[in-house]
Amino acid sequence: MTPTTAVATVCLSGTLDDKLTAAADAGFAGVEIFEPDLVASPLAPAAIRDRCADLGLSIDLYQPFRDLDSTSPDRFAANLGRLERKLEVMRQLGTDTLLVCSSVSPDAVPDPDLLAGQLHTAAERAADHGIRIAYEALAWGAHVNTYEASWDVVARAGHPALGLCLDSFHILSRGSDPAGIRDIPGEKLFFLQLADAPHLDMDVLQWSRHHRLFPGQGAWDLSAFLTHVLAAGYRGPLSLEVFNDVFRQADPGRTAIDAHRSLLALRDATARRADGGSAGAAPAVPAVPKGSAPTGVAFAEVAVDAESGPLIARALAGLGFTHTGHHRTKPVQLWTQGEARLLLNTGVTRPGGAISALGLHTADPGASAARAEALLAPVLPRTRGPAEADLAAVAAPDGTEVFFCGTGDDWLADFTPVAEAPDRPGAGITRVDHIALTQPFDHYDEATLFYRAVLGLTPQPTAEYAAPFGLVRSRAFTDPAERVRIALSVTLLRRGDWAPPVASPQHIAFATDDIVATARAVRDRGAPLLAVPDNYYDDLDARLGPDPALLADLRELGIFYDRDADGAFLHCYTEILGGAVFFELVQRIGRYTGYGAPNAPVRMAAHRTARLALAQAGPDPAIRQLR
């Protein structure tokens, strides 16, 4: 039996009808109706039932019913009266499962036998209406705050209309071992709610209310969790219950697609885990196409306009690149050095310049494209000439186009050689080291899921640093061989408008085996390298104490330096070219896998200094040429 997918309306922004429409359009089979959404709706419960039926949605759960039990007999009687009212609402909604949370009230029942008796009474009332109660242990419940405690009470109650609701957040946030779920009879697992989350050291209630994520966006191994639940015999829907401040303000249609993608990817990962044949593995569920993970960067494309195009082309020449080809049918230039290929596209409108596309090598481009489409990535239409490579492309959340290329360079046949291309040595650049993309604030978590689940890249630890204009979060995604590195960053708070803005700064980092020689060569060729303040090198000498001769070279050439237990990282930058694009040169020594995050605030301040100097210099063409 294939588990269906559902989403709680609390996950999405808008009115109840907005949420239902978004869930249906995204492909969900069912929904959980969050009571505040129903209360605020102009539709009567029966009309909501009809609306869901029209959209093809089942109503799988009504929630939440809070603080049912009480040490006060009078208060418990009043709670039963409130329950009767909600059961009538559910009858009109046409749903048969009610979520009852463990109590957080000061008068919550501490005695498990008394609590079991009260739950039995409530289940008897529900059964009279043909309704089941799914009892959930809140992680901050007064007395029942683990799934083990909730199962103990449900087992003591012994009523067929009383079972459990398991919520991955409440279980994993407390560090509980989900393996024990396998010992619970499957018929007593009435409902399952799924959420991911980052590792945070904070009050669990605040963590729950503001920082839940869709599966694959956080730090938990939800496929292992789901394997235990399915192995126990759960056969209900896989449902999302995610409280997140960003999701509840964002476009519900887009959020619902991202949410459904997360469940499809989780279901697929769980099926592949079970296919390993481990004892007691969960039943297999249909998987999306496996895909073929990227193994290298075929090209990066920068969209340029009349102003940024010449600036970026001049900078590339200064970096030792050669303009080697023109696309046969499109206004695209090919620039090459070593294995690094950069395309300049004047046919895409991106004022000021922007990274517009990536070409990734994969062993099976068709499988990669099929997986991306199955995981709801937008497939991009593409026109091509009769002799041009057939490259499938999908859109990343920020609009960047991702092309799936083979492991060879067949796509280069789309370019005719430039007859007058100078035959000159490069500057020591060997390949693309990484591509850095600043994400829109609202889409950072969506991008995390895209690069992880759709492209099959592995997320690296998150870094945060205090930058001149606010706190920045950065996270990289790599293939196992680290031939593909994509670094995403986001400013955690929206910046003010007092400073000259750089909209979504992006850069491409090129690898070299000798950055001192490369930096000296590109400086002599006129590349607009970024000036770094002397204060940085004085501090570097005090902190890390590099060899004095090396320190002198770093200072002379504006090269940054970082070091950890595994190796060292040397890197330098160009100034911002046009509106938002710049380039980086990097040398990795040993097994250093980071990106020089401690140096990022200095780089950002230096870029601002350079931009202010340019603005103060005025529109002198000679000065603009230098930038």
C-alpha positions as CSV (number, residue, x, y, z in Angstrom):
1,M,0.0,0.0,0.0
2,T,1.4,3.4,-1.0
3,P,1.1,6.0,1.7
4,T,-0.8,9.1,0.5
5,T,0.4,12.6,1.2
6,A,-1.3,15.3,3.2
7,V,-0.5,18.7,4.6
8,A,-1.8,20.6,7.6
9,T,-3.4,23.9,6.7
10,V,-1.2,25.5,9.4
11,C,1.8,25.1,7.1
12,L,0.5,27.5,4.5
13,S,-0.3,31.2,4.4
14,G,-3.6,32.8,3.4
15,T,-7.3,32.0,4.1
16,L,-8.5,28.4,4.3
17,D,-9.6,28.5,0.7
18,D,-6.2,29.7,-0.4
19,K,-4.6,26.9,1.5
20,L,-6.9,24.2,0.2
21,T,-6.4,25.4,-3.4
22,A,-2.7,25.4,-3.0
23,A,-2.6,21.9,-1.5
24,A,-4.7,20.5,-4.3
25,D,-2.7,22.2,-7.0
26,A,0.5,20.9,-5.6
27,G,-0.7,17.3,-5.8
28,F,-1.5,16.5,-2.1
29,A,-4.2,13.9,-1.6
30,G,-5.4,15.2,1.7
31,V,-5.3,17.9,4.4
32,E,-5.4,18.3,8.1
33,I,-7.8,21.1,9.0
34,F,-6.3,23.4,11.6
35,E,-9.1,24.6,13.8
36,P,-8.2,28.4,13.7
37,D,-8.4,28.2,9.9
38,L,-11.9,26.8,10.1
39,V,-13.0,29.4,12.7
40,A,-11.8,32.2,10.4
41,S,-13.5,30.8,7.3
42,P,-16.8,32.2,5.9
43,L,-17.6,28.6,4.8
44,A,-19.7,26.3,7.1
45,P,-18.0,23.0,7.9
46,A,-20.3,21.2,5.4
47,A,-19.3,23.7,2.7
48,I,-15.6,23.1,3.5
49,R,-16.3,19.4,3.1
50,D,-17.8,20.0,-0.3
51,R,-15.0,22.3,-1.3
52,C,-12.4,19.7,-0.5
53,A,-14.3,17.1,-2.4
54,D,-14.4,19.4,-5.5
55,L,-10.6,19.8,-5.2
56,G,-10.0,16.1,-4.8
57,L,-8.8,16.4,-1.2
58,S,-9.7,14.1,1.7
59,I,-9.9,15.7,5.2
60,D,-7.7,13.3,7.1
61,L,-7.6,15.0,10.5
62,Y,-9.2,17.8,12.5
63,Q,-6.8,19.5,15.0
64,P,-6.0,20.3,17.7
65,F,-8.2,19.6,20.7
66,R,-6.2,20.8,23.7
67,D,-6.2,20.2,27.5
68,L,-8.9,17.5,27.6
69,D,-8.0,15.9,30.9
70,S,-8.3,17.6,34.3
71,T,-7.9,16.8,37.9
72,S,-11.2,18.8,38.5
73,P,-14.3,16.7,37.8
74,D,-16.3,19.8,36.9
75,R,-13.6,21.0,34.5
76,F,-13.3,17.6,32.9
77,A,-17.1,17.5,32.4
78,A,-16.9,20.9,30.7
79,N,-14.2,19.6,28.5
80,L,-16.3,16.7,27.5
81,G,-19.1,19.2,26.5
82,R,-16.6,21.1,24.4
83,L,-15.5,17.8,22.8
84,E,-19.1,17.0,21.9
85,R,-19.3,20.3,20.0
86,K,-16.2,19.6,18.1
87,L,-17.3,16.1,17.2
88,E,-20.4,17.6,15.6
89,V,-18.2,19.9,13.6
90,M,-16.2,16.9,12.5
91,R,-19.4,15.1,11.4
92,Q,-20.3,18.0,9.2
93,L,-16.7,18.1,7.8
94,G,-16.9,14.5,7.0
95,T,-13.6,13.5,8.8
96,D,-13.2,10.7,11.3
97,T,-10.0,11.5,13.2
98,L,-9.5,14.1,15.9
99,L,-6.1,15.1,17.2
100,V,-6.0,15.4,21.0
101,C,-2.8,16.8,22.5
102,S,-1.4,15.9,25.8
103,S,-2.3,18.6,28.3
104,V,-0.1,21.5,29.3
105,S,-2.7,22.9,31.8
106,P,-1.8,23.3,35.5
107,D,-4.6,20.9,36.3
108,A,-3.4,18.2,33.9
109,V,-3.8,14.7,35.3
110,P,-0.5,13.2,36.6
111,D,-1.9,9.7,37.4
112,P,-1.7,7.5,34.3
113,D,-4.6,5.3,35.3
114,L,-6.9,8.3,35.9
115,L,-5.7,9.9,32.6
116,A,-6.4,6.6,30.8
117,G,-9.9,6.5,32.3
118,Q,-10.6,10.0,31.1
119,L,-9.3,9.3,27.6
120,H,-11.4,6.1,27.5
121,T,-14.5,8.2,28.3
122,A,-13.6,10.7,25.6
123,A,-13.0,7.8,23.1
124,E,-16.4,6.4,24.0
125,R,-18.0,9.7,23.1
126,A,-16.1,9.9,19.9
127,A,-17.0,6.4,18.9
128,D,-20.7,7.3,19.2
129,H,-20.1,9.7,16.3
130,G,-18.0,7.2,14.3
131,I,-14.8,9.2,15.1
132,R,-11.4,8.1,16.4
133,I,-9.1,10.1,18.8
134,A,-5.4,10.2,17.9
135,Y,-3.6,11.1,21.1
136,E,-0.3,13.1,20.7
137,A,2.4,13.7,23.3
138,L,3.5,17.3,23.1
139,A,7.2,17.6,23.8
140,W,6.4,20.2,26.5
141,G,3.3,18.4,27.9
142,A,2.8,18.7,31.6
143,H,3.0,15.0,32.3
144,V,2.9,13.2,29.0
145,N,5.7,14.5,26.8
146,T,7.2,11.4,25.1
147,Y,5.6,8.9,22.7
148,E,6.4,6.1,25.2
149,A,4.3,7.8,27.8
150,S,1.4,8.5,25.4
151,W,1.5,4.8,24.3
152,D,1.4,3.7,27.9
153,V,-1.7,5.7,28.6
154,V,-3.4,4.7,25.4
155,A,-2.7,1.0,26.1
156,R,-4.1,1.4,29.6
157,A,-7.2,3.0,28.2
158,G,-7.8,0.0,25.9
159,H,-10.5,1.6,23.7
160,P,-10.6,0.8,20.0
161,A,-11.4,4.4,19.1
162,L,-8.3,5.6,20.9
163,G,-4.8,5.5,19.3
164,L,-1.7,7.5,18.8
165,C,-0.6,10.4,16.6
166,L,3.1,10.3,16.2
167,D,4.8,13.6,15.4
168,S,8.5,13.5,14.4
169,F,9.2,16.9,15.9
170,H,7.9,16.0,19.3
171,I,9.8,12.8,19.3
172,L,13.1,13.9,17.8
173,S,13.4,17.2,19.5
174,R,13.5,15.4,22.9
175,G,16.2,13.0,21.6
176,S,13.9,10.0,22.0
177,D,14.9,6.8,20.2
178,P,12.2,6.2,17.5
179,A,13.2,2.5,17.2
180,G,10.7,1.7,20.0
181,I,7.9,2.7,17.7
182,R,8.3,-0.7,16.1
183,D,6.9,-2.3,19.2
184,I,3.6,-0.5,19.0
185,P,0.8,-2.4,17.2
186,G,0.2,-0.8,13.8
187,E,-3.5,-0.6,14.3
188,K,-3.0,1.8,17.2
189,L,-1.0,4.2,15.1
190,F,-3.8,6.4,13.9
191,F,-1.9,9.3,12.4
192,L,1.6,10.5,11.5
193,Q,2.8,14.1,11.3
194,L,6.2,14.9,9.9
195,A,8.5,17.9,10.3
196,D,12.2,18.5,10.1
197,A,14.2,21.1,12.0
198,P,17.7,22.5,12.4
199,H,19.7,21.6,15.5
200,L,19.0,24.5,18.0
201,D,19.7,24.9,21.6
202,M,16.5,26.7,22.7
203,D,13.2,26.3,24.4
204,V,11.4,23.4,22.7
205,L,8.1,25.3,22.4
206,Q,9.7,28.2,20.6
207,W,11.7,25.8,18.5
208,S,8.5,24.1,17.5
209,R,6.4,27.2,16.9
210,H,9.0,29.1,14.7
211,H,11.7,26.8,13.3
212,R,10.2,23.6,11.9
213,L,11.1,22.8,8.3
214,F,9.9,20.5,5.6
215,P,11.6,17.1,5.5
216,G,15.1,17.4,3.9
217,Q,15.5,21.0,4.9
218,G,16.8,20.4,8.4
219,A,19.1,18.2,10.3
220,W,17.1,15.1,11.2
221,D,17.2,11.6,9.5
222,L,13.5,11.4,8.8
223,S,13.8,8.4,6.5
224,A,15.1,6.4,9.4
225,F,12.2,7.7,11.5
226,L,9.7,6.9,8.8
227,T,11.2,3.4,8.4
228,H,10.4,2.6,12.0
229,V,6.8,3.9,11.7
230,L,6.1,1.9,8.5
231,A,7.7,-1.2,10.0
232,A,5.3,-1.0,12.9
233,G,2.4,-1.3,10.4
234,Y,1.3,2.3,10.0
235,R,-0.7,2.6,6.8
236,G,-2.2,6.1,7.0
237,P,-1.2,9.2,5.2
238,L,2.2,10.9,5.4
239,S,1.2,14.4,6.6
240,L,3.2,17.5,7.2
241,E,2.7,19.7,10.2
242,V,5.2,22.6,10.0
243,F,5.1,25.8,12.0
244,N,7.5,28.2,10.3
245,D,7.3,32.0,10.3
246,V,8.6,32.3,6.7
247,F,6.3,29.6,5.2
248,R,3.2,31.2,6.9
249,Q,3.9,34.5,5.1
250,A,5.0,33.2,1.7
251,D,3.0,32.4,-1.5
252,P,0.9,29.4,-0.5
253,G,1.1,27.9,-4.0
254,R,4.9,27.9,-4.1
255,T,5.1,26.7,-0.4
256,A,2.7,23.8,-1.1
257,I,4.8,22.6,-4.1
258,D,8.0,22.7,-1.9
259,A,6.1,20.9,0.8
260,H,4.9,18.1,-1.5
261,R,8.4,17.8,-3.0
262,S,9.7,17.2,0.5
263,L,7.3,14.3,1.1
264,L,8.0,12.8,-2.3
265,A,11.7,12.9,-1.7
266,L,11.3,11.5,1.8
267,R,9.1,8.6,0.6
268,D,11.7,7.9,-2.1
269,A,14.6,7.9,0.4
270,T,12.6,5.6,2.8
271,A,11.9,3.1,0.0
272,R,15.5,3.0,-1.0
273,R,16.6,2.6,2.6
274,A,14.1,-0.4,2.9
275,D,15.4,-1.9,-0.4
276,G,18.7,-2.5,1.5
277,G,17.0,-5.6,2.9
278,S,17.6,-4.9,6.6
279,A,15.7,-7.0,9.1
280,G,12.3,-5.6,9.8
281,A,12.6,-3.0,7.1
282,A,9.6,-0.9,6.2
283,P,7.5,-2.0,3.2
284,A,8.8,-0.4,0.0
285,V,6.9,2.4,-1.5
286,P,7.1,3.6,-5.1
287,A,10.2,5.7,-5.7
288,V,10.8,8.6,-8.0
289,P,13.5,8.1,-10.6
290,K,16.9,7.7,-8.9
291,G,18.6,10.3,-11.0
292,S,22.3,10.7,-11.5
293,A,24.2,13.0,-9.2
294,P,26.3,15.8,-10.6
295,T,30.0,14.9,-11.0
296,G,31.4,18.2,-12.3
297,V,30.7,21.7,-13.5
298,A,30.4,21.9,-17.3
299,F,29.9,25.6,-17.4
300,A,28.6,28.7,-15.6
301,E,26.6,31.3,-17.5
302,V,26.4,35.0,-16.7
303,A,23.6,37.1,-18.2
304,V,25.0,40.5,-19.1
305,D,23.6,43.8,-20.5
306,A,25.2,46.6,-22.5
307,E,27.0,48.0,-19.4
308,S,28.0,44.9,-17.5
309,G,29.0,42.8,-20.6
310,P,32.1,44.8,-21.5
311,L,33.2,45.1,-17.8
312,I,32.9,41.3,-17.2
313,A,34.5,40.5,-20.6
314,R,37.5,42.8,-19.7
315,A,37.8,41.2,-16.3
316,L,37.8,37.7,-17.8
317,A,40.5,38.7,-20.1
318,G,42.5,40.1,-17.2
319,L,42.0,36.8,-15.4
320,G,43.5,34.9,-18.2
321,F,40.4,33.6,-20.0
322,T,40.2,33.6,-23.8
323,H,37.1,34.2,-25.8
324,T,37.1,31.0,-27.8
325,G,33.6,30.6,-29.3
326,H,30.2,32.0,-30.3
327,H,27.0,30.1,-30.0
328,R,25.6,29.0,-33.4
329,T,22.1,30.5,-32.9
330,K,22.1,32.4,-29.6
331,P,23.9,35.6,-28.5
332,V,26.3,33.7,-26.2
333,Q,30.1,33.9,-25.9
334,L,32.3,31.1,-24.7
335,W,35.3,32.0,-22.5
336,T,37.7,29.2,-21.5
337,Q,40.8,28.6,-19.3
338,G,41.9,25.1,-18.3
339,E,38.7,23.2,-17.6
340,A,36.8,26.4,-16.6
341,R,34.1,27.4,-19.1
342,L,32.2,30.6,-18.7
343,L,29.3,31.8,-21.0
344,L,28.3,35.4,-21.4
345,N,24.7,35.6,-22.5
346,T,23.3,38.9,-23.9
347,G,20.0,37.3,-24.7
348,V,18.8,37.1,-21.1
349,T,17.6,40.3,-19.4
350,R,19.4,40.6,-16.1
351,P,20.2,44.3,-15.5
352,G,23.7,44.7,-14.2
353,G,24.6,41.1,-14.8
354,A,23.8,37.9,-12.9
355,I,24.6,34.2,-12.9
356,S,21.8,32.8,-14.9
357,A,22.6,29.2,-15.6
358,L,24.8,26.2,-14.5
359,G,25.7,23.2,-16.6
360,L,26.4,20.1,-14.5
361,H,28.0,16.9,-15.7
362,T,26.0,13.8,-14.9
363,A,26.5,10.2,-16.0
364,D,22.8,10.0,-17.1
365,P,21.3,13.4,-18.0
366,G,18.0,11.9,-18.8
367,A,17.7,10.3,-15.4
368,S,18.7,13.5,-13.7
369,A,16.0,15.4,-15.6
370,A,13.4,12.7,-14.9
371,R,14.1,12.9,-11.2
372,A,13.9,16.7,-11.2
373,E,10.6,16.7,-13.0
374,A,9.2,14.0,-10.6
375,L,10.2,16.1,-7.7
376,L,8.2,19.1,-9.1
377,A,11.1,21.2,-10.4
378,P,9.9,23.4,-13.2
379,V,11.1,22.0,-16.5
380,L,12.2,24.9,-18.8
381,P,11.2,25.0,-22.4
382,R,14.2,25.3,-24.7
383,T,14.5,26.0,-28.4
384,R,17.5,24.5,-30.2
385,G,18.9,24.3,-33.7
386,P,19.0,21.0,-35.6
387,A,22.7,20.3,-34.8
388,E,22.7,21.6,-31.2
389,A,23.0,19.5,-28.1
390,D,19.7,18.4,-26.5
391,L,20.2,19.6,-22.9
392,A,17.3,19.4,-20.4
393,A,17.0,22.2,-17.9
394,V,15.1,22.9,-14.8
395,A,14.7,26.1,-12.7
396,A,16.2,26.3,-9.2
397,P,14.2,28.2,-6.6
398,D,16.0,31.5,-7.3
399,G,15.4,31.2,-11.1
400,T,18.9,29.9,-12.0
401,E,18.6,27.5,-14.8
402,V,20.3,24.1,-14.2
403,F,21.3,22.1,-17.3
404,F,22.1,18.4,-17.2
405,C,25.1,17.7,-19.5
406,G,26.8,14.3,-20.1
407,T,30.2,13.5,-18.7
408,G,31.8,14.7,-22.0
409,D,31.9,18.0,-23.7
410,D,29.4,17.4,-26.6
411,W,27.7,20.6,-25.8
412,L,30.8,22.5,-26.9
413,A,29.8,21.6,-30.5
414,D,27.1,24.3,-30.2
415,F,29.9,26.9,-30.4
416,T,31.8,28.0,-33.5
417,P,35.5,28.9,-32.8
418,V,36.5,32.5,-32.8
419,A,39.0,32.8,-35.6
420,E,40.9,35.7,-34.1
421,A,41.1,34.2,-30.6
422,P,44.6,34.9,-29.3
423,D,46.9,32.0,-28.5
424,R,48.2,33.0,-25.1
425,P,48.8,31.2,-21.9
426,G,46.3,31.5,-19.1
427,A,47.0,32.7,-15.6
428,G,47.0,29.3,-13.9
429,I,43.2,28.9,-13.4
430,T,42.4,25.2,-13.7
431,R,38.6,24.8,-13.2
432,V,35.6,26.1,-11.3
433,D,36.0,25.6,-7.6
434,H,32.5,26.7,-6.5
435,I,29.6,28.9,-7.4
436,A,28.1,31.2,-4.8
437,L,24.5,32.3,-5.0
438,T,22.7,34.7,-2.7
439,Q,19.2,33.4,-2.1
440,P,16.0,35.4,-1.6
441,F,15.1,35.4,2.1
442,D,11.9,33.5,1.6
443,H,13.3,30.8,-0.6
444,Y,16.5,29.7,1.3
445,D,15.0,26.6,2.8
446,E,13.4,25.7,-0.5
447,A,16.8,26.0,-2.2
448,T,18.2,23.7,0.5
449,L,15.7,21.0,-0.4
450,F,16.2,21.5,-4.2
451,Y,20.0,21.0,-4.2
452,R,19.8,18.1,-1.7
453,A,16.8,16.1,-3.0
454,V,16.5,17.1,-6.7
455,L,20.2,17.3,-7.6
456,G,21.5,14.8,-5.1
457,L,24.2,17.0,-3.5
458,T,25.2,16.6,0.1
459,P,24.6,19.6,2.4
460,Q,27.6,20.8,4.5
461,P,27.4,22.4,7.9
462,T,25.8,25.8,8.1
463,A,28.0,28.8,8.8
464,E,26.9,32.1,10.2
465,Y,28.8,35.3,10.4
466,A,28.2,38.9,11.3
467,A,28.6,41.0,8.1
468,P,28.6,44.8,7.7
469,F,24.8,44.7,6.9
470,G,23.5,42.0,9.1
471,L,23.9,38.3,10.0
472,V,24.5,36.1,7.0
473,R,23.9,32.3,6.9
474,S,25.7,30.2,4.4
475,R,25.6,26.5,3.4
476,A,27.4,24.6,0.7
477,F,26.3,21.5,-1.2
478,T,28.8,19.2,-2.8
479,D,29.1,15.9,-4.6
480,P,31.2,13.1,-2.9
481,A,34.3,14.0,-4.9
482,E,33.8,17.7,-4.3
483,R,34.0,18.5,-8.0
484,V,30.7,20.3,-7.6
485,R,30.4,22.9,-4.9
486,I,27.4,25.3,-4.8
487,A,27.4,27.7,-1.9
488,L,24.1,29.4,-0.9
489,S,23.9,32.4,1.4
490,V,21.1,34.5,2.8
491,T,20.8,37.6,4.9
492,L,18.7,36.6,7.9
493,L,17.2,40.0,8.4
494,R,16.1,42.2,5.5
495,R,18.7,45.0,5.2
496,G,17.8,48.7,5.4
497,D,17.9,51.1,2.5
498,W,20.5,53.5,3.8
499,A,23.5,51.8,2.1
500,P,24.0,51.5,-1.7
501,P,22.4,48.1,-2.3
502,V,23.9,45.2,-4.1
503,A,21.0,43.0,-5.1
504,S,21.7,39.3,-4.7
505,P,25.5,39.4,-5.1
506,Q,26.8,36.3,-6.8
507,H,30.2,35.0,-7.7
508,I,32.1,32.2,-9.4
509,A,35.3,30.9,-7.8
510,F,38.1,29.6,-10.0
511,A,40.7,27.1,-8.7
512,T,44.4,27.5,-9.1
513,D,47.4,25.5,-7.8
514,D,49.5,28.6,-7.0
515,I,47.4,31.6,-6.1
516,V,50.3,33.9,-5.5
517,A,51.6,33.4,-9.0
518,T,48.0,33.6,-10.4
519,A,47.1,36.7,-8.5
520,R,50.4,38.4,-9.6
521,A,49.7,37.4,-13.2
522,V,46.1,38.7,-13.3
523,R,47.1,41.9,-11.6
524,D,49.7,42.5,-14.3
525,R,47.1,41.8,-16.9
526,G,44.8,44.5,-15.5
527,A,42.3,42.4,-13.6
528,P,40.4,44.6,-11.1
529,L,41.4,42.8,-7.9
530,L,39.8,43.9,-4.7
531,A,41.9,46.0,-2.3
532,V,42.1,44.6,1.2
533,P,42.9,46.8,4.2
534,D,46.3,46.5,6.0
535,N,44.4,46.0,9.3
536,Y,43.3,42.6,8.0
537,Y,46.9,41.4,7.6
538,D,48.0,42.8,10.9
539,D,45.2,40.8,12.5
540,L,46.0,37.7,10.4
541,D,49.6,37.8,11.5
542,A,48.5,37.9,15.2
543,R,45.8,35.2,14.8
544,L,47.4,32.6,12.5
545,G,51.0,33.8,12.0
546,P,51.6,32.6,8.4
547,D,55.2,32.5,7.2
548,P,56.5,36.1,6.9
549,A,57.3,35.8,3.2
550,L,53.9,34.4,2.5
551,L,52.3,37.2,4.5
552,A,54.1,39.8,2.5
553,D,52.8,38.2,-0.7
554,L,49.2,38.1,0.7
555,R,49.4,41.7,1.7
556,E,50.9,42.8,-1.7
557,L,48.2,41.0,-3.7
558,G,45.1,41.3,-1.6
559,I,44.9,37.6,-0.8
560,F,42.8,36.3,2.1
561,Y,44.0,33.4,4.2
562,D,42.3,30.9,6.4
563,R,43.5,27.7,8.1
564,D,42.0,24.8,10.1
565,A,43.2,21.4,11.3
566,D,42.8,19.9,7.8
567,G,44.5,22.5,5.6
568,A,44.6,26.0,4.4
569,F,42.6,28.2,2.0
570,L,44.0,31.2,0.1
571,H,41.6,33.4,-1.9
572,C,41.2,36.8,-3.5
573,Y,38.4,38.6,-5.3
574,T,37.7,41.0,-8.1
575,E,35.7,44.1,-7.5
576,I,31.9,43.9,-8.3
577,L,31.5,44.1,-12.0
578,G,28.3,45.8,-13.2
579,G,25.7,45.3,-10.6
580,A,26.2,42.1,-8.6
581,V,28.7,39.7,-10.1
582,F,32.3,39.2,-9.1
583,F,35.0,36.5,-9.4
584,E,37.2,34.7,-6.9
585,L,40.5,32.9,-7.1
586,V,41.1,30.1,-4.6
587,Q,43.8,27.7,-3.7
588,R,43.0,24.8,-1.4
589,I,45.8,23.2,0.6
590,G,45.4,19.8,2.2
591,R,41.8,18.8,3.1
592,Y,40.4,22.3,3.7
593,T,36.8,22.0,2.6
594,G,35.4,25.4,3.7
595,Y,35.0,28.7,1.9
596,G,36.9,31.2,4.1
597,A,33.8,32.3,6.0
598,P,35.9,34.3,8.6
599,N,37.1,36.5,5.8
600,A,33.6,37.2,4.4
601,P,32.9,40.3,6.5
602,V,36.2,41.9,5.5
603,R,35.5,41.1,1.8
604,M,32.0,42.6,2.0
605,A,33.3,45.8,3.6
606,A,36.1,46.1,1.0
607,H,33.5,45.7,-1.8
608,R,31.5,48.6,-0.2
609,T,34.6,50.7,0.0
610,A,35.3,50.1,-3.7
611,R,31.7,50.9,-4.7
612,L,31.7,54.1,-2.7
613,A,35.0,55.2,-4.4
614,L,33.5,54.4,-7.8
615,A,30.3,56.4,-7.0
616,Q,32.4,59.4,-5.8
617,A,34.6,59.3,-8.8
618,G,31.6,60.1,-11.1
619,P,30.8,59.0,-14.6
620,D,34.4,59.4,-16.0
621,P,34.6,56.7,-18.7
622,A,38.3,56.1,-18.0
623,I,37.5,55.3,-14.3
624,R,34.5,53.1,-15.2
625,Q,36.8,51.1,-17.4
626,L,38.9,50.2,-14.4
627,R,35.8,48.8,-12.7
